[in-house]
Amino acid sequence: MLNFDKWLSKQLFVPSYHLNENKINSFTRNGIPYGPVFIDAKVGLNDHIKIRHLHKLNFKSITTNIQFKKRISSKIYEKKNCRFANSKDKIIVKKIAYNSFINSRFHLDKRFPKKIAKKLKSEWVNNYFYNNRGDWMILFEINKKILGFLLLLKEKKNLIIDLIAVKKKNQNKGIATSMINYANHYFI
């Protein structure tokens, strides 16, 4: 019913759990561990019964996760500014992650200090460099300066964007689109 998340617990300094979506309707307050804890549950946006049930148990809606699925096109893409990450990129990618994601569920949840929310995404990215999370990471750089990253997961025949970030001063310039197009071209 509740799956303990050792990594997230370490990052948030409280026991952290994921509530299995199939068990939400039968979940009760008796199933909530004692003391300060973090429990997340992912529920479909239109599953009002589960949402109401969780609200009755004092769960708060923090964020909405929207997935984008796109059929891979065969359009030719010039790979000029994109490349795959290597271990030398770890420090700058962690810094970009640390300064990004201000609308993530952890930034929006008032119970978590901003410093912990920022560190969480930085450590999330760090997992890629230790082969603990993510299958590929694509970087966008100009003049050997990394401006953004795209962390990808492979799930069956699908690629999933786990994290994508661009330095704030370089946003809205097509960098994220370029990284997605690069992944699209590379994995055809």
C-alpha positions, 0 to 999 in steps of 0.5 A: 500500500505505502512504498517507502522511498529511502532516497527521498526520505534522505533528501527531505529528512522525514520518512517518505512514501508513495501511495500506490494508486490502486490502493488509494480508495482503501487507504485510511488514516490508520495506514498513515505512519506516526509522526512527521512524514511525506506521502505522495500519491499520483492521481488522474486529474479526472479521478474525482473519487480518489481525489475526494478520498485523499482530501478527506484524509488531509492530503493537499493537492500540490501540483499537476503533472502533465505528460506530453506524448509525441509520435517521433518524426523523421524530420532531419535535425542539425545537432549543432549545439546538443550532445550527450552528457558525461561525468565532467558535466556533473557540477554545472548540470547540478547547479542548473537543476538547483536553480530551476524547478521553482514550480515543482511540487516540493517548491510549492509545498510550504512544509519544505524550506526552499533550500531543501526543495532546490537541493532535491532536484540537484540530487535527483540529477546527481543520480544520473551521474551515478547510474541510479536514475535516467538512461540518457542526458542531453545537454545544450551548449554554446561556446562550451557553456552548458545552458540546459539539460534533458534527462530521459528515461526509457520505458518500453518503447517510449522515451520519458522526459524525467527532468528538463531545465534551461538556465533562467536567462536563456529560457524562451529561446528554443533551447528545450525544443532543440534538446527534444528535437535532438533526442527525437532525431537520435532515437529514430 
